[in-house]
């Protein structure tokens, strides 16, 4: 019988000091999570008989579980996330939780239902899929993503705590990751990877970009790759043929799901650890070794990144199709649409997930970083291999930026319709610009709205300025994730060729720097 599968009911967050027993979780997740699930609003009468728990494969830094409550004739779903053992000096769980709440309050991410000592229970997105690399590259999808990105950039600012409106993350993160890479590799190792003078180059490039391009700021995602974009193809709303769509970030509510026979609740230690062939650290990956010790606190460095961030993992929400897809050990996998299915389906609501790297940053960097992700396909047999020829060329860059800027005028209208909306966003951006010592720039939505009113090519001129700035930030993205790869090579036990990945990204950093900013290159 077809039943309605609803996301967990809307509610304010419930906080508890309860700590999940990880050894019990790995042995019997139903017993371990049941006390917390009963705290979800509307789930108070749940029993072991009416609850089912299934581990979701692919996560690297967390253990994540799909939780189902059979409430009469209705099936309710939530996502339980138990945090891994990450050292506090490399990753701030408090910051991640704050960002998660910020995006949820803006209506652009899953709601936080219960927070507990070592994890949280989140709203679960039903009937959504992560994009594939091929799907993300399609023109209409790219335009929809541009509109979603513009909404994410500025609507989230309304709910960001004022003290978090600080200077752009990218430069401080680069310096922090360079320092950490130097600690891991030493002087000779830095020379081997051509990084002995990189800090000097970063300082010079930062000054050059700030002098030559507008440093428009926003609340940026900073990791917009295909695995961090979820799309609902079942709702009635459809993103229009134009670039700016008002429903680009429409909420997902109730969908009909015909669920297959489901097993959940227990399994041995090996079954509790995801081992998906062909996985990658940018789409989840497969912890081949050491994962149990990592979650139990016995490993000091498994799966680390640096400077306030963690390895890329499954997003903050996972999807259901009409039948679960399972791996060889019976664990639920992320559903994936084929290209043929995608072409036949309408483009509707887009959700951006995974906010570990999110924060105040340069809009141009966030877009540049997204463009670099076109070179990757993390679902192949060699997920570390990049093809930079797949990055958007000049025409596709124009198309994306035009879609982004056109949607900004709509974002401005929506902010203006909220009490003190424009004032709040403007004040936070001004604070961030002053903190970073940037020149005074009117917020992008305001500039787009003015340009639209002025006519006469003003909107196009704004787009070209943003495109030029975005192109200038492309080498910065290559350096950042090149450093990430080197750090992961020293600290992660995931089966992935981090050094080869890093070498490719650092090679592009050096090539582009020499071609477009030779005065920055240190001799």
C-alpha positions in Angstrom: 0.0 0.0 0.0 1.3 3.5 -0.9 1.8 5.5 2.3 2.6 9.1 3.0 6.2 9.5 4.2 6.6 12.8 5.9 9.6 14.7 7.1 9.8 14.9 10.8 7.3 17.4 12.1 8.3 21.1 12.2 9.4 22.0 15.7 11.8 24.0 17.7 15.0 22.3 18.6 15.1 20.0 21.6 18.4 19.9 23.5 19.6 17.1 25.8 22.9 16.1 27.4 22.2 12.4 26.4 25.3 10.8 24.8 24.9 8.0 22.4 26.9 4.9 23.3 28.9 4.4 20.2 29.8 0.7 20.8 26.1 0.0 21.3 25.3 2.0 18.2 27.6 -0.1 16.1 26.1 -3.3 17.5 22.4 -2.3 17.8 21.6 1.1 16.5 17.9 0.8 17.3 18.5 0.3 21.0 21.1 3.1 21.0 19.0 5.7 19.2 15.5 4.9 20.5 15.7 7.1 23.7 16.6 10.1 21.4 14.0 9.4 18.8 11.3 9.5 21.4 12.3 13.1 22.1 11.4 14.2 18.6 8.1 16.1 18.8 5.3 13.8 17.8 7.4 10.7 18.3 6.9 10.4 22.1 4.8 7.2 21.8 7.3 5.4 19.6 8.3 1.9 20.6 11.0 -0.5 19.5 8.3 -2.2 17.4 7.2 1.0 15.6 10.7 2.3 15.0 13.2 1.2 12.3 16.7 2.3 11.9 19.0 1.8 8.9 22.6 2.9 8.6 23.3 5.0 5.5 26.6 4.2 3.7 29.3 6.6 2.7 29.8 9.0 5.6 33.3 9.5 6.7 33.3 11.8 9.7 29.9 10.8 11.1 27.7 7.8 11.5 24.3 8.5 10.0 21.1 6.6 10.2 17.7 6.8 8.6 15.0 6.6 11.3 11.4 5.6 10.5 8.4 5.8 12.9 5.3 4.0 12.0 2.7 6.4 13.5 -0.7 4.7 12.7 -1.0 4.8 8.9 1.7 7.4 8.5 5.4 6.9 8.2 7.6 9.7 9.7 11.3 10.0 8.9 14.3 11.6 10.6 18.0 11.5 10.2 20.3 10.7 13.1 23.9 11.9 12.9 26.4 10.7 15.5 29.7 12.7 15.3 33.1 11.1 14.8 36.0 11.7 17.1 37.5 15.0 15.6 40.1 16.9 17.6 38.7 20.2 18.7 41.7 22.2 17.5 41.0 21.1 13.9 37.2 21.3 13.8 34.7 23.2 15.8 31.5 21.2 16.4 30.0 24.3 18.0 30.6 26.3 14.8 29.1 23.5 12.6 26.0 23.4 14.8 25.6 27.2 14.6 25.9 27.1 10.8 23.4 24.3 10.6 20.9 26.2 12.7 21.4 29.3 10.6 20.7 27.6 7.3 17.7 25.8 8.9 16.2 29.1 10.2 16.5 30.6 6.7 14.4 27.7 5.4 17.2 26.5 3.2 18.3 23.3 4.9 17.0 20.5 7.1 15.6 21.4 10.5 17.5 20.5 13.6 15.0 18.5 15.7 17.1 17.2 18.6 20.7 18.1 19.6 22.5 15.8 21.9 26.0 15.5 23.4 27.6 13.7 20.4 25.3 14.4 17.5 21.9 15.5 16.4 18.6 14.4 14.8 17.7 16.3 11.7 14.8 16.6 9.3 15.0 13.9 6.6 14.4 14.9 3.0 12.1 12.5 1.2 12.1 12.0 -2.6 15.3 14.0 -3.3 18.4 13.0 -5.1 21.9 14.2 -5.2 23.1 15.4 -8.6 25.6 13.5 -10.6 28.5 15.3 -12.2 26.9 14.9 -15.6 23.6 16.4 -14.4 25.3 19.4 -12.7 26.9 20.3 -16.1 23.5 20.6 -17.9 22.7 24.2 -18.9 19.2 24.3 -17.2 20.5 22.8 -14.0 23.4 25.2 -14.0 21.0 28.1 -14.2 18.8 26.7 -11.5 21.9 26.3 -9.3 23.0 29.9 -9.9 19.5 31.1 -8.7 19.7 28.8 -5.6 23.2 30.0 -4.8 22.1 33.7 -4.9 19.3 32.9 -2.5 21.6 30.9 -0.2 24.1 33.7 -0.2 21.9 36.4 1.2 18.8 35.0 2.8 20.9 33.0 5.3 22.5 36.3 6.4 19.3 37.3 8.0 19.8 34.5 10.6 23.6 34.6 10.9 24.7 35.8 14.4 26.2 39.3 14.0 29.5 38.2 15.6 30.0 35.7 12.8 29.9 38.4 10.1 33.7 38.5 9.9 36.2 38.9 7.1 36.3 36.4 4.2 37.2 32.9 5.2 39.2 32.0 2.1 42.4 33.9 2.9 42.5 32.9 6.6 41.8 29.3 5.7 44.6 29.3 3.1 47.1 30.6 5.6 45.9 28.1 8.2 46.0 25.1 5.9 49.4 26.2 4.6 50.7 26.3 8.2 49.2 22.9 9.0 50.6 21.4 5.8 54.0 22.7 6.8 53.7 21.0 10.2 52.8 17.7 8.5 55.4 17.7 5.8 58.3 19.8 7.1 60.6 22.0 5.0 61.7 19.4 2.6 58.2 18.1 2.0 57.0 21.6 1.3 59.8 22.0 -1.2 58.9 18.7 -2.8 55.4 19.9 -3.5 56.5 23.4 -4.6 55.0 25.1 -1.6 58.1 26.7 0.0 57.2 30.2 -1.2 53.4 29.8 -1.4 52.6 31.9 1.6 54.4 34.9 0.0 52.4 34.3 -3.2 49.1 34.1 -1.3 49.7 37.4 0.4 50.6 39.0 -2.9 47.6 37.5 -4.7 45.2 38.6 -2.0 46.4 42.2 -2.3 46.1 42.0 -6.1 42.6 40.6 -6.1 41.4 43.1 -3.5 42.8 46.0 -5.5 41.6 44.9 -9.0 38.2 43.3 -8.2 35.2 44.1 -6.0 35.3 42.0 -2.9 31.6 41.4 -2.7 30.8 39.3 0.4 28.0 36.9 1.2 27.2 33.8 3.3 28.9 31.3 1.0 28.6 27.5 0.8 32.3 27.1 -0.2 31.9 23.5 -1.3 29.3 23.4 -4.0 30.0 20.1 -5.7 27.4 17.8 -7.2 27.2 15.6 -4.1 26.1 18.7 -2.1 23.2 19.5 -4.3 19.9 17.8 -3.8 16.9 18.1 -6.2 13.3 17.2 -5.9 11.8 16.1 -9.2 8.3 15.2 -7.8 6.9 18.5 -6.5 4.6 20.5 -8.8 6.6 23.7 -8.8 9.1 24.1 -11.6 12.0 26.4 -12.1 11.0 28.6 -15.1 12.9 28.9 -18.3 14.4 32.2 -17.2 17.5 32.4 -15.1 16.0 33.7 -11.9 13.4 31.4 -10.3 11.5 32.4 -7.2 11.0 28.8 -6.2 14.6 27.8 -6.6 14.8 26.9 -2.9 11.3 25.6 -2.3 10.8 23.5 0.8 10.2 19.8 0.4 7.2 18.6 2.5 5.2 15.4 2.0 5.7 12.8 -0.7 4.3 9.4 -1.4 6.8 6.6 -1.1 6.2 2.9 -1.5 8.8 1.4 0.8 10.2 -2.0 0.3 10.7 -4.6 3.1 13.2 -3.0 5.4 15.6 -4.5 7.9 17.1 -2.4 10.6 18.4 -2.4 14.1 21.4 -4.6 14.5 24.5 -5.8 12.8 28.1 -6.7 13.6 30.9 -4.1 13.7 31.9 -4.8 10.1 28.4 -4.3 8.9 28.2 -1.0 10.7 31.1 0.5 8.7 30.4 1.7 5.2 32.6 0.1 2.5 31.1 1.3 -0.8 33.3 0.4 -3.9 34.2 3.5 -5.9 33.5 5.9 -3.1 35.4 9.1 -2.7 36.1 11.6 0.1 34.3 14.3 -1.9 31.1 12.2 -2.1 31.3 10.2 1.0 33.9 7.6 0.4 34.6 4.3 2.1 36.4 4.0 5.4 38.4 0.9 4.5 40.4 0.6 7.8 40.4 2.2 11.2 36.9 3.5 11.2 35.8 1.7 14.3 38.8 3.0 16.3 38.1 6.5 14.8 34.5 6.6 16.1 35.4 4.9 19.3 38.1 7.5 20.0 41.0 5.2 19.5 42.5 7.0 16.4 44.1 10.4 16.7 43.9 11.6 13.2 41.6 9.4 11.0 39.7 11.5 8.5 41.0 14.9 9.4 41.0 18.1 7.5 42.3 21.3 8.9 41.6 24.8 10.2 38.0 24.5 11.1 36.8 22.0 8.5 36.4 18.3 8.0 36.6 15.8 5.1 33.8 16.1 2.7 31.0 13.6 3.4 27.4 12.8 2.7 25.2 15.8 3.1 22.9 16.9 5.9 20.0 15.0 4.3 19.6 11.8 2.4 16.9 10.7 0.0 14.4 7.9 -0.6 13.1 6.6 -3.9 10.2 4.2 -4.3 12.5 1.4 -3.4 15.6 1.5 -1.4 19.0 1.0 -3.1 21.2 -1.2 -0.9 24.8 -2.3 -0.9 26.0 -5.9 -0.7 25.6 -5.9 3.1 22.0 -4.5 3.0 22.8 -0.9 4.0 20.8 1.8 2.4 22.6 3.8 -0.3 21.9 7.3 -1.7 19.5 7.0 -4.6 20.9 8.2 -7.9 18.9 9.2 -11.0 20.3 8.2 -14.4 20.8 10.8 -17.0 17.9 9.6 -19.0 15.6 9.8 -16.0 16.9 13.3 -15.3 16.2 14.6 -18.8 12.6 13.4 -18.5 12.0 15.0 -15.1 11.3 18.6 -14.5 13.8 20.7 -12.6 12.1 21.8 -9.4 13.3 22.5 -5.8 17.1 22.6 -5.2 18.6 22.1 -1.7 22.2 22.9 -1.0 23.5 20.6 1.8 26.7 20.0 3.8 27.8 23.3 5.5 31.0 22.4 7.2 32.9 24.9 5.0 30.2 27.6 4.9 30.6 31.1 6.2 31.3 34.7 5.1 33.4 34.7 2.0 33.8 36.4 -1.4 31.0 35.6 -3.8 33.5 35.4 -6.6 35.4 32.6 -4.8 32.3 30.6 -4.1 31.3 30.6 -7.8 34.9 29.9 -8.9 35.1 27.0 -6.5 31.8 25.6 -8.0 33.2 25.9 -11.5 36.3 23.9 -10.6 34.0 21.1 -9.4 33.0 20.5 -13.1 36.4 18.9 -13.5 35.6 16.1 -11.0 33.5 13.0 -11.1 33.7 11.3 -7.7 31.6 8.3 -8.8 34.1 6.8 -11.2 36.6 4.0 -10.7 39.3 6.7 -10.4 37.6 9.5 -8.4 40.8 11.4 -7.9 41.3 12.0 -11.6 40.3 15.5 -12.8 39.6 16.8 -16.2 39.9 20.5 -16.3 38.7 20.7 -19.9 35.2 20.1 -18.4 35.2 23.4 -16.5 32.8 26.0 -17.9 34.2 27.9 -20.9 33.5 31.6 -21.5 30.0 31.1 -22.8 28.9 28.9 -19.9 30.5 31.2 -17.5 28.5 34.1 -18.9 25.3 32.0 -18.7 25.9 31.1 -15.1 26.8 34.6 -13.9 23.9 36.1 -15.8 21.5 33.7 -14.1 23.1 34.5 -10.7 22.9 38.3 -11.2 19.3 38.2 -12.6 18.1 36.3 -9.6 19.8 38.8 -7.2 17.1 41.4 -8.1 14.5 38.9 -6.9 16.5 38.2 -3.7 16.5 42.0 -3.1 12.8 42.1 -3.4 12.3 39.3 -1.0 14.7 40.9 1.6 12.9 44.2 1.2 9.6 42.5 2.0 10.8 41.3 5.4 10.8 43.7 8.3 14.4 45.2 8.5 15.5 42.5 6.1 17.6 44.8 3.8 19.0 46.7 6.8 20.0 43.6 8.6 21.8 42.1 5.6 23.5 45.4 4.8 24.7 46.0 8.3 26.2 42.5 8.6 28.0 42.8 5.2 29.3 46.2 6.1 30.6 44.8 9.4 32.4 42.0 7.5 33.9 44.5 5.0 35.2 46.7 7.7 36.7 43.7 9.6 38.5 42.7 6.4 39.6 46.3 5.5 37.8 46.1 2.2 36.7 49.0 0.2 33.1 50.0 0.6 30.9 48.0 -1.8 27.1 48.1 -1.9 25.7 44.6 -1.4 25.2 42.7 -4.6 21.4 42.4 -4.4 21.1 46.1 -4.0 23.4 46.7 -6.9 21.5 44.2 -9.1 18.2 45.9 -8.2 19.6 49.3 -9.1 21.1 48.0 -12.3 17.7 46.5 -13.3 16.0 49.9 -12.7 18.7 51.8 -14.6 18.5 49.6 -17.7 20.8 50.4 -20.6 23.1 47.5 -20.0 23.8 48.2 -16.4 22.8 44.7 -15.3 25.1 43.2 -18.0 28.0 45.4 -16.8 27.5 44.1 -13.3 27.5 40.5 -14.5 30.8 41.1 -16.4 32.5 42.5 -13.3 31.4 39.5 -11.3 32.6 37.1 -14.1 36.0 38.8 -14.2 36.4 38.5 -10.4 35.3 34.9 -10.4 37.8 33.9 -13.1 40.5 35.6 -11.0 39.6 33.4 -8.0 39.9 30.1 -9.8 43.6 29.5 -8.9 42.7 30.2 -5.3 40.3 27.2 -5.3 42.9 25.0 -6.8 45.4 25.9 -4.1 43.0 25.4 -1.2 41.9 21.9 -2.2 45.4 21.0 -3.2 46.4 21.7 0.4 43.4 19.7 1.6 44.5 16.7 -0.5 48.0 16.8 1.0 46.6 17.1 4.6 44.3 14.2 3.9 47.1 12.1 2.5 48.8 12.3 5.9 45.8 11.9 8.1 43.0 10.0 6.4 42.7 6.2 6.0 40.2 6.5 3.2 41.0 4.6 0.0 41.7 7.6 -2.2 44.8 8.9 -4.0 45.0 12.2 -2.2 48.5 13.0 -3.4 47.5 12.5 -7.0 44.4 14.7 -6.4 46.5 17.4 -4.7 49.2 17.3 -7.4 46.6 18.1 -10.1 45.1 20.9 -8.1 48.5 22.4 -7.2 49.6 22.1 -10.8 46.6 24.2 -11.9 47.4 26.7 -9.2 51.0 27.1 -10.5 49.9 27.2 -14.2 47.2 29.8 -13.8 49.3 31.9 -11.5 52.2 32.0 -14.0 49.8 32.8 -16.9 47.5 35.4 -15.3 49.4 36.8 -12.3 53.2 36.4 -13.1 54.1 39.3 -10.9 52.8 37.3 -7.9 55.0 34.2 -8.5 57.8 34.1 -6.0 61.3 33.5 -7.6 
